[in-house]
Amino acid sequence: MKKIKIFFSLLILSLGMFYFFWLSPKYTVPILMYHNIGYEEGSFYVAPENFAKQMEYIKNKGYEVITLDELVQGIKNNKSFKRNKVVITFDDGYRDNFQYAYPVLKKFGFPATIFIISDFVGKSFGNGKEFLNWDQIILMSKDDISFGAHTKTHFNLGSRVDEPVAQEEIMGSKNAIEEKIKLPVEYFCYPSGGFNEKTKEMIKQAGFKGACSTNRGFAKFNRDEYELKRIKVTNSDMTKPFSFYAKLSGFYTIFKRNRDPY
Ligand SMILES: [Zn+2]
């Protein structure tokens, strides 16, 4: 009996030490990544009902949605965040974000960032690839939705890129969005998560305060605001037990394999 007591005391002590010394310092505020909110098939789609359920979960479980800017300012100042924060982002600027995501975000008062491909604004390529138009973007920018740049044509900035082309893709998108929304565009998102040391430097030189990747790059714990890792939310996250909970925990990226950025 005594031996069992000692065993369990040691077990609890080791688990406690594991948490405080190993796991806890690795906490990172989760940055959720969405693409389409709609009914088509495919891993980039979250059905509108499931998106609404996910937002409701965030609200009901007491998480606080902060802006990407609040997070980046905190990273720069070495701030330790309370463990209930979450950031919401959308890539590419699909028109369904206006139809299905915006009303839900507005209802809950959640801020979010949408990264737009400036040359694709207002265009439609079929297969659900319909993009927001400037009226919708301007309307949302007057609310809690901020807009970031995602190049002019979804240009991959990884591997060996031609510098003048990359420069035009980066600055061209920033300038085009700023001119329309009359607000500074302070954040960037690497298309397909691709970047290299040179293009990362170009993003800094362009005056962006930070940049999001996917799971590319090996800086795992978001201490570098120019290669922020994000967590892809999927349509099945509310049906698989603990899936969405794990993604919101702040420890999800530790166990996820990172990919080469180039
Ligand atoms: Zn994209």
Residues whose N, C-alpha, C, O or C-beta is under 5 A from the ligand:
A	BS01	ZN	D91 D92 P191 S192
